[in-house]
Amino acid sequence: MITNCVSKKSVKFPGECNLVTCVIDPVDPWLNRQCLSPAELISIYKLQCNLSSIQPLYSVISQLQSIDLRQSPERKHVFSLKGCQLNGGHIEMLEYVFKYVQFQYLNLENTNLDDKSVESLYEILSYYETCTGLCLARNPNVTSTGWIPVAFLFREVPYMEWLDLRENNLGLTFVQILSSSLRIPRKEVKTKQFKKESFDNNCNLLSKKLSDKDIFKISKDVSISESNLRSSKTLPFHSRGLHLGCTGINGKLLHTLIPGFRLGCITDLRLPNNGITGSDAKFLVPLLRYSSHLKHLDLSRNLLGDLGCSTISQALASPCFSSEILNSDENQRGLIRLFLSENMITRSSMSKLASGLTRCTRLTTLQLSGNLNIGSSGLFYLKSSLISCPCLKRLGIAFCGIDHDGAASIKEILMETTFRFKIIDLTGNPIGLENCLALLNSSAYLDGKVRIIGLEFQPSSLMQYARQLSDKENNSFLHQSNDNSHVQNNLLNPDRDYQRLKNKNRRHSHIISSKHSSYGKTKFSSITTIDYHHKSHSGLNPQYLWGDSSDDDNRMNNTDDDNVSVVAKRNRNYLSEQINRQTRENEWTKHYSIS
């Protein structure tokens, strides 16, 4: 026999006194900012460490000694714990620093973070809005699941501008969440001007609304609509950068991230050492064609080849945003720096690259170093576009197999661009001694407008030149007399002249080719890494790009402008010294050949 079961479930609605009729803003951690002295900051940090039985970090204390909030409560420049081995307890103790001080850049590179410490760090950063730039590079103990909270930082922290995750195992789940969070509009966070009794006033207002039945509906509608109106506003555009070098972002992962890059208004994208192939370059086409916000694109040390270079060039040549947006001065729309170093690119794709560069009217830096098969013919194909690019100032063509024919093209470029170029990197190109001297004798170099890097690296030509001078010097001793001993002292010394030439070029070559995208060992063994024979830069800011001189590419470097006359004078003096010595040598040789 089946009996009918009566359900005892029921729906109950709360009384009017328990209904939510308004929204109260969350507590602002910076509402009552305390301007503490360095000693007070250190004492608070040490006290909390002692209560938790954690050893205080010397690097934290040393940096707090220079922070005086009484003078300026604004964001400080940088807080770096790079190389310090941290654990979950250390991260929790850092909260007592971040609740009083905000920074522009927080560096936690190689700090032995794990999943738990990353989660704690995310909660602290999202609540206190500690920094606008964050570096979490080289933390291999964090699993792909542990990186998931970091994917929400661009959404939760409104003014987050830079995120560095180099050499980490990110995983597909992180990539999917990051792409989604980049596409979600960031909420506006207004600066609230509360009084000390603001929270009590809000509570009194809430109780008053709850007790007044006549204005119940009105207060509910008004308060919620105002809240929705506030939440619907998004922040104005500002720079956002991502460094994902050596993280294996290629193929499917790259395809997943591109919509987030494009719709998230990413302006600075670094993807070096990721094994991106020529077939993967098609995923970059929507980003290059539809995103007018992208300024810096670093694809160095990948596997693009001619196929990838041609695909990227065709995308640059056919943008899908109007020329008015591209030419507008607002936010400097359009690509500014393009890095294609060490991608096995040859001369075959240079004609297509030239057609793409003609549409990049904002481009200031082009880096092609390490593509050994570009050669002089490839540079010849690029010559017209390099001349017609109105803003191009920095050209990197180190180790590109350029010979004396390419040097002639470079000299022609310098003559046609009317001193527009600032830096040209020719390191490792056998252009010959005569072409070296011709470039040194160019008007752009003599006027101090351009710095030509790599002219000192011409070993075969300089050794031959030194041997010739050495033979002449040895022959001179056979005919030397006491009357012309003062002439002998003025002869060219090959070692001395080579060292002066080397020091001179280094003096005018502060920015070197090895700095660009040099963030550690190459992850993919198939990629050949070229040794530029320069000094290592272990303390280099990972945000640095080859050619950086200021935050704004259109801003004139006042220091360089003030020193142009000094540099030009040094260049002219050096060249005149070489000419005078060569003249004296010729006269001396002619005199003794006649005698």
C-alpha positions as CSV (number, residue, x, y, z in Angstrom):
1,M,0.0,0.0,0.0
2,I,1.4,3.3,-1.1
3,T,0.8,6.2,1.2
4,N,0.8,9.8,0.1
5,C,3.8,11.7,1.6
6,V,3.1,15.3,2.4
7,S,6.2,17.5,2.0
8,K,7.1,19.7,4.9
9,K,9.1,22.1,2.8
10,S,8.0,25.7,2.8
11,V,9.2,29.1,1.7
12,K,9.5,31.9,4.2
13,F,10.2,35.6,3.5
14,P,11.9,37.8,6.1
15,G,10.1,40.6,7.7
16,E,10.4,44.1,6.6
17,C,12.9,44.9,9.3
18,N,15.3,42.3,7.9
19,L,15.2,43.3,4.3
20,V,18.3,44.9,2.7
21,T,17.4,48.3,1.4
22,C,20.7,50.0,0.8
23,V,24.3,49.1,0.1
24,I,27.1,50.4,2.3
25,D,30.6,50.8,0.8
26,P,33.2,48.5,2.2
27,V,35.7,49.7,4.7
28,D,38.5,51.6,3.0
29,P,41.9,50.5,4.4
30,W,43.4,53.9,3.6
31,L,40.6,55.9,5.2
32,N,42.7,56.9,8.2
33,R,46.2,56.8,6.8
34,Q,48.9,56.9,9.5
35,C,52.0,58.9,8.6
36,L,54.7,56.9,10.5
37,S,58.4,57.5,10.8
38,P,60.9,54.8,9.7
39,A,61.5,53.9,13.3
40,E,57.8,53.3,13.9
41,L,57.5,51.2,10.8
42,I,60.4,49.0,11.8
43,S,59.2,48.6,15.4
44,I,55.7,47.5,14.2
45,Y,57.2,45.0,11.8
46,K,59.6,43.6,14.4
47,L,56.9,43.4,17.0
48,Q,54.6,41.3,14.8
49,C,57.5,39.1,13.9
50,N,58.4,38.5,17.5
51,L,54.7,37.7,18.4
52,S,54.6,35.1,15.6
53,S,58.1,33.7,16.4
54,I,59.4,34.6,12.9
55,Q,62.8,36.0,12.2
56,P,62.6,39.6,10.7
57,L,64.1,40.0,7.3
58,Y,67.1,42.3,7.1
59,S,66.2,43.3,3.6
60,V,62.8,44.5,4.8
61,I,64.3,46.5,7.7
62,S,66.9,48.1,5.5
63,Q,64.3,49.3,3.0
64,L,62.0,50.6,5.7
65,Q,64.8,52.8,7.1
66,S,64.5,55.1,4.0
67,I,60.7,55.4,4.1
68,D,59.4,58.4,6.0
69,L,55.6,58.7,5.5
70,R,55.6,62.0,7.4
71,Q,57.3,63.7,4.4
72,S,55.2,62.1,1.7
73,P,52.5,59.5,2.1
74,E,52.4,58.8,-1.7
75,R,53.5,55.5,-3.3
76,K,57.2,54.7,-3.0
77,H,59.2,53.7,-6.0
78,V,60.1,50.1,-5.4
79,F,60.1,47.4,-2.7
80,S,62.4,44.5,-3.7
81,L,62.9,41.1,-2.0
82,K,64.5,39.5,-5.0
83,G,66.4,36.4,-4.0
84,C,65.1,36.3,-0.4
85,Q,63.8,32.8,0.6
86,L,60.3,33.5,1.9
87,N,57.7,31.3,3.4
88,G,54.0,31.7,4.4
89,G,54.9,33.4,7.7
90,H,57.1,36.0,6.0
91,I,54.3,36.9,3.6
92,E,51.9,37.4,6.5
93,M,54.3,39.6,8.3
94,L,54.6,41.7,5.1
95,E,51.0,42.7,5.6
96,Y,52.1,45.0,8.5
97,V,54.3,46.8,6.0
98,F,51.8,47.0,3.2
99,K,49.0,48.3,5.4
100,Y,51.0,51.5,5.9
101,V,53.0,51.9,2.7
102,Q,52.1,51.5,-1.0
103,F,54.6,51.0,-3.8
104,Q,54.8,51.4,-7.5
105,Y,56.8,48.2,-8.1
106,L,57.0,45.1,-5.9
107,N,59.8,42.6,-6.8
108,L,59.4,39.1,-5.5
109,E,61.6,37.3,-8.1
110,N,63.1,34.0,-7.0
111,T,61.7,34.1,-3.5
112,N,60.8,30.5,-3.1
113,L,57.0,31.1,-3.1
114,D,54.6,28.2,-2.9
115,D,50.8,27.9,-3.5
116,K,49.9,28.9,0.0
117,S,52.1,32.0,0.1
118,V,50.8,33.1,-3.3
119,E,47.2,32.9,-2.1
120,S,48.1,34.9,1.0
121,L,49.9,37.4,-1.1
122,Y,46.9,37.8,-3.5
123,E,44.6,38.6,-0.5
124,I,47.0,41.2,0.8
125,L,47.6,42.9,-2.6
126,S,43.9,42.9,-3.6
127,Y,42.8,44.5,-0.3
128,Y,45.6,47.1,0.2
129,E,46.3,47.7,-3.5
130,T,49.9,47.5,-2.5
131,C,51.5,48.0,-5.9
132,T,50.9,48.9,-9.6
133,G,53.7,46.6,-10.9
134,L,54.4,43.1,-9.6
135,C,57.2,40.7,-10.4
136,L,56.8,37.0,-9.5
137,A,59.3,35.6,-11.9
138,R,61.3,32.4,-11.3
139,N,59.2,30.8,-8.5
140,P,59.2,27.1,-9.7
141,N,57.6,25.8,-6.5
142,V,54.3,27.3,-7.4
143,T,52.1,24.8,-9.3
144,S,49.8,25.7,-12.2
145,T,46.9,25.6,-9.7
146,G,48.7,28.0,-7.3
147,W,49.0,30.7,-10.0
148,I,45.2,30.9,-10.4
149,P,44.7,33.7,-7.8
150,V,47.3,35.8,-9.6
151,A,45.1,35.7,-12.8
152,F,42.5,37.9,-11.0
153,L,44.9,40.7,-10.1
154,F,44.2,42.8,-13.2
155,R,40.5,42.7,-12.4
156,E,40.7,43.1,-8.6
157,V,43.5,45.7,-8.4
158,P,42.2,48.6,-10.6
159,Y,45.5,50.3,-11.2
160,M,47.7,47.2,-11.8
161,E,49.9,48.1,-14.7
162,W,52.6,45.4,-14.9
163,L,52.7,41.7,-14.1
164,D,55.9,39.7,-14.6
165,L,55.6,35.9,-14.5
166,R,58.8,34.9,-16.3
167,E,60.1,31.3,-16.1
168,N,57.1,29.9,-14.3
169,N,54.9,26.9,-15.0
170,L,51.5,28.6,-15.6
171,G,49.3,25.9,-17.1
172,L,46.2,25.9,-19.2
173,T,43.8,26.7,-16.3
174,F,45.7,29.8,-15.4
175,V,45.8,30.9,-19.1
176,Q,42.1,30.5,-19.4
177,I,41.3,32.5,-16.3
178,L,43.8,35.2,-17.1
179,S,42.3,35.6,-20.6
180,S,38.8,35.9,-19.1
181,S,39.8,38.3,-16.3
182,L,41.5,40.6,-18.8
183,R,38.3,40.9,-20.7
184,I,36.2,41.9,-17.7
185,P,36.0,45.7,-17.2
186,R,37.8,47.0,-14.2
187,K,35.6,48.8,-11.6
188,E,36.2,52.3,-10.7
189,V,37.5,53.0,-7.3
190,K,36.7,56.5,-6.2
191,T,38.8,58.3,-3.6
192,K,36.4,58.5,-0.6
193,Q,36.5,61.5,1.7
194,F,35.0,60.1,4.9
195,K,35.0,61.7,8.3
196,K,35.8,59.8,11.4
197,E,32.1,59.2,12.2
198,S,31.3,58.2,8.6
199,F,30.7,54.5,9.5
200,D,28.4,55.5,12.4
201,N,26.4,57.8,10.1
202,N,25.9,55.0,7.6
203,C,24.7,52.7,10.3
204,N,22.3,55.4,11.6
205,L,21.0,56.0,8.1
206,L,20.4,52.3,7.5
207,S,18.4,52.0,10.8
208,K,16.4,55.1,9.9
209,K,15.5,53.7,6.5
210,L,14.5,50.4,8.0
211,S,12.2,52.1,10.5
212,D,10.5,54.4,8.0
213,K,7.9,52.4,6.1
214,D,6.8,55.3,3.9
215,I,10.1,55.7,2.1
216,F,10.9,52.0,2.0
217,K,10.4,51.6,-1.7
218,I,11.9,54.9,-2.6
219,S,15.1,54.3,-0.6
220,K,15.5,50.9,-2.0
221,D,15.2,51.9,-5.6
222,V,17.4,55.0,-5.2
223,S,20.2,53.2,-3.2
224,I,20.4,50.2,-5.4
225,S,20.2,52.2,-8.7
226,E,23.0,54.5,-7.5
227,S,25.1,51.4,-6.5
228,N,24.6,49.9,-10.0
229,L,25.4,53.2,-11.6
230,R,28.7,53.4,-9.7
231,S,29.6,49.8,-10.5
232,S,28.9,50.2,-14.2
233,K,31.6,52.8,-14.6
234,T,35.0,51.6,-15.7
235,L,38.4,53.1,-15.4
236,P,39.9,55.2,-18.2
237,F,42.5,53.6,-20.3
238,H,46.0,53.3,-18.9
239,S,49.1,51.2,-19.7
240,R,49.0,47.5,-18.9
241,G,51.9,45.2,-19.4
242,L,52.5,41.4,-19.2
243,H,55.8,39.6,-19.2
244,L,55.4,35.9,-20.0
245,G,58.9,35.1,-21.2
246,C,60.0,31.5,-21.1
247,T,56.7,30.2,-19.9
248,G,55.8,27.9,-22.8
249,I,53.1,30.2,-24.1
250,N,52.7,28.8,-27.6
251,G,50.2,26.9,-29.7
252,K,46.9,26.4,-27.9
253,L,47.9,28.5,-24.9
254,L,48.8,31.5,-27.1
255,H,45.5,31.0,-29.0
256,T,43.6,31.1,-25.7
257,L,45.3,34.3,-24.5
258,I,45.1,36.4,-27.6
259,P,41.4,37.5,-27.0
260,G,42.3,38.6,-23.5
261,F,45.3,40.6,-24.8
262,R,43.2,42.3,-27.5
263,L,40.1,43.1,-25.4
264,G,42.1,43.8,-22.2
265,C,43.9,46.7,-23.8
266,I,47.4,45.2,-23.2
267,T,50.0,47.8,-24.3
268,D,53.2,46.0,-23.4
269,L,53.4,42.3,-24.3
270,R,56.7,40.3,-23.8
271,L,56.7,36.7,-25.2
272,P,60.5,35.9,-25.6
273,N,61.8,32.3,-25.3
274,N,58.5,30.6,-25.8
275,G,59.1,28.5,-28.9
276,I,56.5,30.3,-30.9
277,T,56.7,28.9,-34.4
278,G,55.7,30.3,-37.8
279,S,52.4,28.5,-37.7
280,D,51.7,30.0,-34.3
281,A,52.1,33.5,-35.7
282,K,48.6,33.4,-37.2
283,F,47.2,33.6,-33.6
284,L,48.9,37.1,-33.3
285,V,47.1,38.4,-36.4
286,P,43.9,39.6,-34.6
287,L,46.0,41.3,-31.9
288,L,48.1,43.2,-34.5
289,R,45.2,44.1,-36.8
290,Y,42.5,45.1,-34.3
291,S,44.4,46.4,-31.2
292,S,45.4,50.0,-31.5
293,H,46.6,50.0,-27.9
294,L,49.5,47.6,-28.4
295,K,52.8,49.6,-28.1
296,H,55.5,47.1,-27.3
297,L,55.7,43.6,-28.7
298,D,58.7,41.4,-27.8
299,L,58.9,38.1,-29.8
300,S,62.7,37.6,-29.4
301,R,64.3,34.2,-29.3
302,N,61.4,32.2,-30.8
303,L,61.1,30.0,-33.9
304,L,59.1,32.3,-36.2
305,G,61.2,32.0,-39.3
306,D,60.2,33.6,-42.6
307,L,56.7,32.2,-42.4
308,G,56.1,33.9,-39.0
309,C,57.8,37.1,-40.1
310,S,55.7,37.2,-43.2
311,T,52.5,36.6,-41.3
312,I,53.3,39.4,-38.8
313,S,54.3,41.8,-41.6
314,Q,51.0,41.2,-43.4
315,A,49.0,41.9,-40.3
316,L,50.9,45.1,-39.7
317,A,50.3,46.2,-43.3
318,S,46.6,45.8,-43.0
319,P,45.3,47.3,-39.7
320,C,41.6,47.3,-39.1
321,F,41.4,50.5,-37.1
322,S,41.1,53.9,-38.8
323,S,44.0,56.1,-39.5
324,E,42.4,58.8,-37.4
325,I,42.8,56.6,-34.3
326,L,46.4,55.7,-35.3
327,N,47.4,59.3,-35.9
328,S,45.7,60.7,-32.7
329,D,48.0,61.9,-30.0
330,E,45.9,60.4,-27.3
331,N,47.7,57.5,-25.6
332,Q,50.2,57.2,-28.5
333,R,48.1,54.7,-30.4
334,G,50.0,52.2,-32.6
335,L,53.0,49.9,-32.3
336,I,56.1,51.7,-31.0
337,R,58.7,48.9,-30.5
338,L,59.0,45.6,-32.3
339,F,61.5,42.9,-31.3
340,L,62.2,40.0,-33.7
341,S,65.7,39.0,-32.5
342,E,67.0,35.5,-33.1
343,N,64.0,34.1,-34.9
344,M,65.8,32.5,-37.9
345,I,64.5,35.2,-40.2
346,T,66.3,35.4,-43.6
347,R,66.3,37.9,-46.5
348,S,63.3,36.2,-48.1
349,S,60.8,37.9,-45.7
350,M,62.4,41.3,-45.7
351,S,60.3,42.7,-48.5
352,K,57.1,41.8,-46.7
353,L,58.5,43.3,-43.5
354,A,59.3,46.5,-45.3
355,S,55.6,46.8,-46.5
356,G,54.4,46.3,-42.9
357,L,56.8,48.9,-41.5
358,T,55.5,51.6,-43.8
359,R,52.1,51.4,-41.9
360,C,53.8,51.6,-38.5
361,T,54.0,55.4,-38.3
362,R,54.7,55.4,-34.6
363,L,57.5,52.8,-34.6
364,T,60.6,54.0,-32.8
365,T,62.6,50.8,-32.3
366,L,63.1,47.8,-34.5
367,Q,65.3,45.0,-33.3
368,L,66.4,42.3,-35.7
369,S,69.7,41.2,-34.1
370,G,70.8,37.6,-34.3
371,N,69.1,36.7,-37.6
372,L,72.3,35.6,-39.3
373,N,70.9,35.2,-42.9
374,I,69.3,38.7,-43.4
375,G,72.5,39.9,-45.0
376,S,73.1,43.0,-47.0
377,S,70.5,42.1,-49.6
378,G,67.8,41.9,-46.8
379,L,68.9,45.3,-45.5
380,F,68.7,46.7,-49.0
381,Y,65.0,45.5,-49.2
382,L,64.4,47.3,-45.8
383,K,66.2,50.5,-46.7
384,S,63.2,52.3,-48.2
385,S,60.9,51.5,-45.3
386,L,63.6,52.5,-42.8
387,I,63.9,55.8,-44.5
388,S,60.2,56.4,-44.8
389,C,59.4,55.4,-41.2
390,P,58.9,58.9,-39.6
391,C,59.7,58.1,-36.0
392,L,62.2,55.2,-36.2
393,K,65.2,56.1,-34.0
394,R,66.8,52.8,-33.0
395,L,67.8,50.0,-35.3
396,G,69.3,46.7,-34.1
397,I,70.9,44.6,-36.8
398,A,73.8,43.0,-34.8
399,F,75.0,39.6,-36.1
400,C,72.9,39.8,-39.3
401,G,75.6,39.0,-41.8
402,I,75.9,42.5,-43.2
403,D,79.0,43.2,-45.2
404,H,80.5,46.2,-47.0
405,D,77.4,46.5,-49.3
406,G,75.2,46.8,-46.2
407,A,77.4,49.4,-44.8
408,A,76.8,51.5,-47.9
409,S,73.1,51.2,-47.3
410,I,73.5,52.3,-43.7
411,K,75.4,55.3,-44.8
412,E,72.7,56.2,-47.3
413,I,70.0,55.8,-44.6
414,L,71.9,58.2,-42.3
415,M,72.1,60.7,-45.1
416,E,68.4,60.5,-46.1
417,T,67.0,60.6,-42.6
418,T,68.5,63.9,-41.6
419,F,69.8,62.9,-38.2
420,R,66.7,61.1,-37.1
421,F,68.4,57.9,-36.0
422,K,69.8,57.8,-32.4
423,I,71.2,54.3,-32.1
424,I,72.3,51.7,-34.7
425,D,73.7,48.4,-33.5
426,L,76.2,46.8,-36.0
427,T,77.9,44.4,-33.6
428,G,79.3,41.3,-35.3
429,N,78.9,42.4,-38.9
430,P,82.0,42.2,-41.1
431,I,81.6,45.5,-42.8
432,G,85.4,46.1,-43.1
433,L,87.7,48.8,-41.9
434,E,87.1,51.2,-44.7
435,N,83.3,51.2,-44.1
436,C,83.9,51.6,-40.4
437,L,85.9,54.8,-41.1
438,A,83.3,55.9,-43.6
439,L,80.6,55.6,-41.0
440,L,82.7,57.4,-38.4
441,N,83.2,60.2,-41.0
442,S,79.5,60.6,-41.7
443,S,78.0,63.9,-40.7
444,A,75.4,62.3,-38.5
445,Y,78.1,60.6,-36.4
446,L,80.3,63.7,-36.3
447,D,77.4,65.9,-35.1
448,G,76.8,63.5,-32.2
449,K,73.2,62.7,-33.3
450,V,73.7,58.9,-33.7
451,R,75.5,56.3,-31.7
452,I,76.9,53.4,-33.8
453,I,77.4,50.3,-31.7
454,G,79.8,47.6,-32.6
455,L,82.4,49.4,-34.7
456,E,85.1,48.2,-32.3
457,F,84.2,44.6,-33.0
458,Q,86.0,44.2,-36.3
459,P,88.9,41.8,-35.3
460,S,90.1,40.7,-38.8
461,S,90.2,44.2,-40.3
462,L,91.8,45.8,-37.2
463,M,94.4,43.0,-36.9
464,Q,95.4,43.5,-40.5
465,Y,95.5,47.2,-40.0
466,A,97.6,46.7,-36.9
467,R,100.0,44.4,-38.8
468,Q,100.4,47.0,-41.6
469,L,101.2,49.7,-39.1
470,S,103.5,47.4,-37.2
471,D,105.5,46.6,-40.4
472,K,105.8,50.3,-41.2
473,E,106.9,51.0,-37.6
474,N,109.6,48.3,-37.8
475,N,110.9,49.6,-41.1
476,S,111.1,53.1,-39.7
477,F,113.7,52.0,-37.1
478,L,116.0,50.9,-40.0
479,H,116.0,54.5,-41.3
480,Q,115.7,56.3,-38.1
481,S,118.1,59.1,-37.3
482,N,118.5,61.4,-34.4
483,D,117.2,64.4,-36.4
484,N,113.7,62.9,-36.9
485,S,113.3,61.2,-33.5
486,H,110.5,63.6,-32.7
487,V,108.6,62.5,-35.8
488,Q,108.9,58.8,-34.7
489,N,107.2,59.5,-31.4
490,N,104.1,60.7,-33.3
491,L,103.6,57.5,-35.3
492,L,100.4,55.5,-35.0
493,N,100.5,52.9,-32.3
494,P,98.1,50.1,-33.3
495,D,97.4,48.9,-29.8
496,R,96.8,52.4,-28.6
497,D,94.7,53.4,-31.5
498,Y,92.6,50.3,-31.3
499,Q,92.0,50.8,-27.6
500,R,91.1,54.5,-28.1
501,L,88.7,53.5,-30.9
502,K,87.2,50.8,-28.6
503,N,86.8,53.2,-25.6
504,K,85.4,55.9,-27.8
505,N,82.7,53.8,-29.2
506,R,81.9,52.4,-25.8
507,R,81.6,55.9,-24.5
508,H,78.9,56.7,-27.0
509,S,77.2,53.3,-26.8
510,H,75.6,53.1,-23.4
511,I,72.7,50.9,-24.6
512,I,73.9,47.6,-25.9
513,S,72.2,44.8,-27.8
514,S,72.6,42.1,-25.2
515,K,70.2,43.9,-22.9
516,H,67.1,43.3,-24.9
517,S,65.0,40.4,-23.6
518,S,68.0,38.8,-21.8
519,Y,66.1,37.3,-18.9
520,G,67.9,34.0,-18.4
521,K,68.8,30.8,-20.1
522,T,66.8,29.7,-23.1
523,K,64.1,27.2,-22.3
524,F,64.1,25.6,-25.7
525,S,67.3,23.8,-26.7
526,S,66.5,24.2,-30.4
527,I,67.0,28.0,-30.2
528,T,70.6,29.2,-30.7
529,T,71.7,31.9,-28.3
530,I,74.3,34.3,-29.7
531,D,77.0,35.6,-27.4
532,Y,77.3,39.4,-27.8
533,H,80.5,39.5,-25.8
534,H,79.1,42.2,-23.5
535,K,79.0,42.4,-19.8
536,S,76.2,40.7,-18.0
537,H,73.4,42.8,-16.5
538,S,72.1,40.7,-13.6
539,G,70.6,43.7,-11.9
540,L,68.7,44.8,-14.9
541,N,65.1,45.8,-14.4
542,P,63.0,43.3,-16.3
543,Q,60.7,46.1,-17.5
544,Y,63.7,47.4,-19.5
545,L,63.5,47.3,-23.2
546,W,66.5,47.9,-25.6
547,G,66.5,51.6,-26.4
548,D,64.8,52.8,-23.2
549,S,65.8,56.3,-22.5
550,S,62.6,57.7,-20.9
551,D,59.1,56.7,-20.2
552,D,57.8,58.6,-23.2
553,D,59.3,57.9,-26.6
554,N,58.1,61.3,-27.8
555,R,59.6,63.1,-24.9
556,M,62.9,64.6,-25.7
557,N,65.9,63.5,-23.6
558,N,67.1,66.8,-22.2
559,T,70.3,65.3,-21.0
560,D,71.3,64.0,-24.4
561,D,70.3,67.3,-26.0
562,D,72.5,69.2,-23.6
563,N,75.4,66.9,-24.4
564,V,75.1,66.9,-28.1
565,S,77.6,69.7,-28.6
566,V,80.1,67.9,-26.3
567,V,79.7,64.6,-28.1
568,A,80.0,66.3,-31.5
569,K,83.2,68.1,-30.4
570,R,84.7,64.8,-29.2
571,N,83.8,63.1,-32.4
572,R,85.4,65.8,-34.5
573,N,88.5,66.0,-32.3
574,Y,89.0,62.2,-32.6
575,L,88.6,62.2,-36.4
576,S,90.9,65.2,-36.8
577,E,93.5,63.5,-34.6
578,Q,93.4,60.3,-36.7
579,I,93.6,62.4,-39.9
580,N,96.6,64.4,-38.6
581,R,98.4,61.2,-37.6
582,Q,97.7,59.6,-40.9
583,T,99.0,62.6,-42.7
584,R,102.2,62.7,-40.6
585,E,102.7,59.0,-41.3
586,N,102.3,59.5,-45.1
587,E,104.7,62.4,-45.1
588,W,107.2,60.5,-43.0
589,T,106.9,57.4,-45.3
590,K,107.2,59.6,-48.4
591,H,110.3,61.4,-47.0
592,Y,112.2,58.2,-46.3
593,S,111.2,56.5,-49.5
594,I,112.8,59.4,-51.4
595,S,115.9,59.4,-49.2
